Amino acid sequence: MIRLVFAALLLGAPSPGFAAEPIVIKFSHVVAGDTPKGKAAEKFRQLAEKYTSGRVKVEVYPNSQLYKDREEMEALQLGAVQMLAPSVSKFGPLGVREFEVFDLPYLFPDAETVDRVTDGDIGRSLFAKLESRGIRGLAYWDNGFKQFSANRPLRVPRDFRGLKMRIQSSKVLEATIRQLGALPQVMAFSEVYSALQQRVVDGTENPVSNLYTQKMHEVQSHLTISDHGYLVYAVIVNKKFWEQLQAEIRTQLEKAMRETTVYERAIAKKENEDALAAVRASNKTEVYALGDAERKRWREALLPVHAKFAQAVGRDNLQAIYRIAAEAEAEKANKKK
Ligand code: LMR
């Protein structure tokens, strides 16, 4: 037995009963655990540990426990964490503004259109732009449509005049807020609740699951269901870490990620619907849903942002998304017939 252990140590093979240390994936993110992304991160942990038979251990750090927005990107590039799932609105500071095409107002009619774009050439070509930054893109998750909240009713575009609105670090979002006559304020997600509470900013935009789980509805008297934008996540890893994994492990992790992505997209809509019901039930925020005519007026008021950023986000990508959205709408109309 001793000879066997000794031979095994010499040959570098793990000797029977001597388990190699698991490979650790630190998965950091900025939202609460009971959100589409929070639940998906947990799902990935379970599947990754199952499919690798424990050879990989995933440690999930939600709610900016480890790093805030900007810091987490740097931490990933340095290898201090191995996996993130930031909003695609946060790649601008890395010099990849093309991701901001997803921030254009009223670009996507529904989740299916977003999935067609992210799972297609555009999604792949955008991930390719991260490689030179030491980042590998694995998948796209989503958190549905964004809504506006503030401490006054937001029914028509001019209601935004003079408001300070918190946004993510995106030039397209900045221009969108300015187009409404409001003042954009870039801020880390973890700082938004206290900034709203202390009136450093007057309002913000997010899917309701984020608004509710961060208790922002407790410090915002009005919520408008505007569906004016879409929140897309990019699941990314440190490229060097990923490439040095054994091929077998990578395949098992890719399987876990594929299944988790199906799960995440399946729960996103319901999570936001449940959050909206909870906000309504709290009676802390007056909820107003735009009617079709109002939505059309908002869309017209915000469309100039498309023309302004067509060059910066990539004309070809934008034209391709218009085509995909038109096809999806036509298919929907045909189905109704
Ligand atoms: C935000 O900063 O508002 C969101 O991107 C947070 C998130 O990751 O959902």
Boltz pocket constraint, residues with backbone or C-beta under 6 A from the ligand:
constraints:
  - pocket:
      binder: B
      contacts: [[A, 30], [A, 31], [A, 85], [A, 86], [A, 87], [A, 143], [A, 168], [A, 187], [A, 188], [A, 189], [A, 205], [A, 206], [A, 210], [A, 231]]
      max_distance: 6.0
